């Protein structure tokens, strides 16, 4: 039996996705990536971000930055 899903930091979600933390912050600025603010920190659930990626969320973000 596994426990609840762990919250990930900006650095950890970047590593999980294989992108830089600067990319994560760009997505946050555009309010694209699913994230939760905890005080001054951004936290992520890998399952939410994976679903966003699978639904093309990262592609939409990249198209608008070009």
SVG drawing of the C-alpha trace seen along z (x, -y; Angstrom):
<svg xmlns="http://www.w3.org/2000/svg" viewBox="-6 -35 24 37">
<polyline fill="none" stroke="black" stroke-width="0.4" points="0.0,0.0 1.5,-3.3 0.9,-6.6 -0.3,-9.9 1.5,-11.4 4.4,-13.5 4.5,-17.3 7.4,-18.2 9.4,-21.4 10.2,-23.5 13.6,-21.7 12.1,-18.3 9.3,-18.7 11.8,-20.1 14.0,-16.9 10.9,-14.8 10.0,-16.4 13.6,-16.8 13.4,-20.6 15.1,-23.4 13.6,-25.2 13.6,-28.3 11.1,-26.6 8.9,-25.7 9.0,-29.3 8.0,-30.5 5.1,-28.0 4.1,-29.4 4.2,-33.0 1.8,-32.0 -0.4,-30.2 -0.2,-27.0 1.3,-24.3 -0.9,-22.9 0.7,-24.1 -0.2,-25.1 1.2,-28.0 2.3,-27.2 3.4,-30.5 6.2,-31.7 6.8,-28.2 5.3,-26.5 4.5,-22.8 3.4,-20.2 1.8,-16.8 3.5,-14.7 0.2,-13.0 -1.4,-16.4 1.6,-17.6 1.9,-14.3 -1.8,-14.5 -1.3,-18.2 1.7,-17.0 -0.3,-14.1 -3.2,-16.5 -0.8,-18.8 -0.4,-21.5 3.3,-21.9 2.9,-22.1 0.4,-24.9 2.7,-26.9 5.6,-26.5 3.6,-27.6 2.6,-30.9 6.2,-31.7 7.4,-31.6"/>
</svg>
